[in-house]
Amino acid sequence: MSTQLQINEVTAKSILNPSRISGVTYAINPYVGCQHACSYCFARFMSRYTGHQGEEWGSFVDVKVNAPRILQQQLRRRKKTTKDPVLFSSVTDAYQPLERRYKVTRNCIEVLSRHEFPISILTKSDLVLRDLDLLGRQSENEVGMTIISLDEKVRRAFESGAVVSKRRLKALQEISGQGIRTYGFVGPIIPELSTAHLEELIRNLAESGVSYALFDRLNIKYGNRPVIEQVLRTHFNKDVTTILDALRPGSLYYEDIRTQIMDYSQQYGLEADIIF
Ligand code: SF4
């Protein structure tokens, strides 16, 4: 990323919002934009709806500085008595580097904990370790860590702003060790590039103490194709067509990956949920 990060402090009208992800009732997105700047990110479509049209994904972050206060108000006004889990986050990473300074995620977690809402985190950052004092308060809470590959060249090319995968594994181990439920999210699995260390990754996840791992394939959508193409050309001297072949209906590529995942997971005692 060559451009300088543009940080805007903004106020949100609503922070506890219904999620469009199947099986997830609520999501909290404390930020708009994401410093992790993953090239395959779907959330880039948010730029269009938040006044950032035409700006490079990863070059801006809006910090919802009033989020904890708004959350508190929303929870007080809420009539429903059921307490469905709240996901952090669906279109940003709640533990991107700016969270160290702003603590918007931490303060929202504090509010949810007071109201006894189960919390589900999915992140690429070990900054989540800072908040284990809060996350350890409820047995239903869980922390997931996304890892696409143990190959640092692949990680750096596709997730230039995120921490190295080994740090994420170490964080999972530490969180599991504190009795908090954890899971791994292996995805997107990028044809030819992110499968070289698949066995090692599954073994490492099993050893880290996660309860299960989700596996997902690469999906080309929401405008991520040009960015993926550029990464393939620049870092791997590859044409996107080789990748697209693996994604075509009828391709056996992911069938083979599925078999590998099942075999390695069985070998290392990891519960695997393949979602492609
Ligand atoms: S961490 Fe998630 S939200 Fe952030 S850029 Fe990567 S995929 Fe997108």
Boltz pocket constraint, residues with backbone or C-beta under 6 A from the ligand:
constraints:
  - pocket:
      binder: B
      contacts: [[A, 34], [A, 35], [A, 36], [A, 37], [A, 38], [A, 40], [A, 41], [A, 42], [A, 43], [A, 90], [A, 91], [A, 92], [A, 93], [A, 124]]
      max_distance: 6.0
